[in-house]
Amino acid sequence: MRIVRTVLRWLFASAFWTIVVSVLWVALLAVADPPVTWVMAQQAHEQKPFHRNWRDLEEISHDMPLAVMAAEDQKFMDHYGFDMEAIRKAMDFNARKKGKRVKGASTISQQTAKNVFCWPGRTFVRKGLEAWFTILIELLWTKERIIEVYLNVAETGKGCFGVEAASQRCFGRPASRLTRSQAALIAAVLPAPRRFDCARPSGYVSRRQGWIVRQMNNLGDLFDHAVRERMREELERKEERRKQRSTSK
């Protein structure tokens, strides 16, 4: 019995200090820029040269975060880290496509948590940590801080991290001067930055770039509360129509 109590005390202490350390870690990075990520360390060893230049959100073209939100997470400014509707759709898709390519539903918050705090891989432990850190950054960081970090740590090419490095390499200009079309092109390669290249876009990347620009034009400025409110109302109307169609069958 004494051994059981000792083990339980050690487990409790380990869990307690893990929570404390992770909370302090996330709180620190709310104001301090992450020095390096697991993928950066890996790519610095594998790729020569290695490019990364940090830029504050105010030093990045306003179109760049809008392009990323339009491409990857249109509900970013309103959700609390997880898009439950996207998760449901991904689960339904994967259930129908057994044995084929798995569809994901990661938000920008989840991708930021994964990039900054977790190692590469698809284990349940890593996914659990990703979820935990997603909750923490949503609680302790602003939305602007989350997307600022994401735009600086996301892999944008082989040995290339952050939108400043991508902007300099692909367009020869700082991220502050990116046009809407250029921002959309960088966003278009983010799902597979080692396969796609914004300096030499394939037909698929160019088509995705065009789709992202159209989404940006349709959505408007997602940092604007009034724009997000109109978008929310439209999504609610679509969901209501979907429910009506499903009940009428």
VENPE-V711776 format. One record per helix or strand of 2 or more residues. SS is the DSSP state (helix for helix, strand for strand). FROM is the first residue (numbers start at 1). TO is the last residue. If there is no record, write none. Layout:
((SS,FROM,TO) (SS,FROM,TO))
This chain:
((helix,2,28) (helix,38,46) (strand,51,52) (helix,57,59) (helix,62,72) (helix,84,96) (helix,108,117) (helix,124,140) (helix,143,153) (strand,155,157) (strand,160,161) (helix,163,171) (helix,175,177) (helix,180,192) (helix,203,219) (helix,225,248))
